[in-house]
Amino acid sequence: MTLFLTLLSGISWTLVYIDCIRLGIKQKTYGIPLFALALNIAWEGLYSFLGLKLPIRIQTIVNIIWFIFDLIIVVSYFKYGKNDFPKSAKKYFIPFSILTFASCLALQLAFYWEFGYSHGPIYSAFLQNVVMSILFIIMLFHRNSKKGQSMVIAVAKWLGTLAPSILMGVVQGINVYVITCGILCSIFDILYIILLLNWNKILSANNT
């Protein structure tokens, strides 16, 4: 069960990144909201580096793969992200983005220093997944389109978080924090899926 849930999470999130990259190139955009992207790449970079100092585990290999994919999405963000900035704030795009990535790295380091290698990545990962699930919905309405998004991303993102929620919140022992974050992620992820499925109806209703 542990191996299955770990692989399900790894494969699902890898599908998210691949489709984000595919759509980013095709539609000239980026597929992961800025703060989610910054938290993700900081987490993956930190725990890939730390994981290489220990006996190699499946999760470390998965983290390295995610980090590489996220680097590509970061490039897409800096190439196309300025288009999503308000006109009056476009000149601050680079410094604001750099500040965001630096701040998210500081947060990940703080979790690691406070909770250690055993609990730090778990606590930070599940909290950032809740934030990410909310940010995807906000991005959808901010862009007022499904640009950079797809049902593959939505469903894979949901399964990619649901699997470790079950693994670390139930299978490996009851963890109320993980279960709570997992439930919140599923609520917002399912809402996001429903919004994508009905997006054309939503647009039509708003235009009448």
Secondary structure, 3 states (H helix, E strand, C coil): CHHHHHHHHHHHHHHHHHHHHHHHHHHCCCCCCHHHHHHHHHHHHHHHHHHCCCCCCHHHHHHHHHHHHHHHHHHHHHHHHHHHCCHHHHHHHHHHHHHHHHHHHHHHHHHHHHHHHHHHHHHHHHHHHHHHHHHHHHHHHHHCCCCCCCHHHHHHHHHHHHHHHHHHHHHCCCCHHHHHHHHHHHHHHHHHHHHHHCHHHHHHHHCC
